[in-house]
């Protein structure tokens, strides 16, 4: 978000416990009203992909329950076979990630993060 035409701290996540979110997006989607009602419990999604780590902390609910409840191998390679499934993992995260982790621009391949990017 660019506030008052300034570029800097407002572009980078400064506190992983309080990520910056576009307030306009929250208003349009009525997120505050939906959050207490939309828990995702009882929702089932079929998803075919490769390269998803079902043990990633993003796929573990706060109560310890697992987001991914069934895995099936259609390739014959086994479910633990390494893949280049970055796309599938990102898609699965968009569907079911629990929001327990925040990213950091310091992990980016960009040579130097912009001012205000928090380390780590």
N, C-alpha and C positions, 0 to 999 in steps of 0.2 A: 504494500500500500504506500502510495506517495501522499504525504500529508503536507498541505500548504506549499506544494511545489518543491519541497526539500527531498533530497535523496540521502540516505544514510541509515541510521539506526532503524527507521521505520520499515526498511526493506528486509531486515534480517531478524530471525528469531533470537530474542535476547534472553529468554528464560524458557527452558524446555517444559516447565510445569505450567506455563501460561502462553501457549502458542498464539501468534497473531492471526486473527481471522478477520476477513473482510466483514465489517458490521452490516454492509448493504446486503450481502449474501444471506446472513442470518435473518435479516428482516424479511427479505423476499420469501424465504422458505418457511418462515414462522418456526424456526428451529426451537426457540424457547418453549413454545406451546407443544411441539411434537415430542421433544425429548422425554418427558415423563410418560408418554403414552407408547412410544415406539421403541420397545426394547429389543425387538428382533426374535424374541422367544416364539417358538412354534413355526418360524419361517424356515422353509427348506429350499435350497437352491441346488440344482444339478450343474456341475461345472466340469468340463473336460479340458484337461491341460497336462502339461508336464512341468516338472521342476518346481513343485510347491513343497515347502518344508512344513508339514502339518504340526511340528513341534515348536515352530517359531512362536515367541511370546505374544506376538500380535494375534495369534489364533487360539489363545487361551483366555477364556472369560475370567472376570474378576473372582467368580466363585470357584475357579479351577476347572470348570467344564471346558470341553473342547469344542471349538467352532466346527472343525471338520470331523464329521462323525463316521464317514465311510470312505475308504480308498480302494480303488480297484485297478489292477494292472491289465491294460488291454494290449500291451506290447510284447509281453513275455520276458522283458528285461528285469522285472522286479520293481518294487516301489522305492527301493533305496538307490537305484542306479542314477548316477550323476547325469544331468541334462543341462542344456543351455536355456532352461525355461524361465528366463527373466521376465518375459512378457506375461506368461501365465501367472507368475508369482505376483506381479503388479496388479493384474486383473483380480486375482483372488483377494488381494489386500483391499482393493476398492469395494469388493462385495462384502467382506467379512472382518476386516481388521478391527481390533478393539480400541485402537487409539492410545495404546499404552506407551508408545515411543514417539519421540519427536526427532526429526532429522536435523542435521547441521550442515551448513554450507561449507564447513572446513573439510568434510569428507568428499567434496566435489573435486573432479579432476581439474577444475579451473585453478590456474597458478596461485592466485591470491584472492581470498574472499573479500567482499566489500567491507568497509568500516562498519563496526557494530555487530559483526557476525560473532556469535558466541563460540568459544572453542569446544571441541569434543564431540 
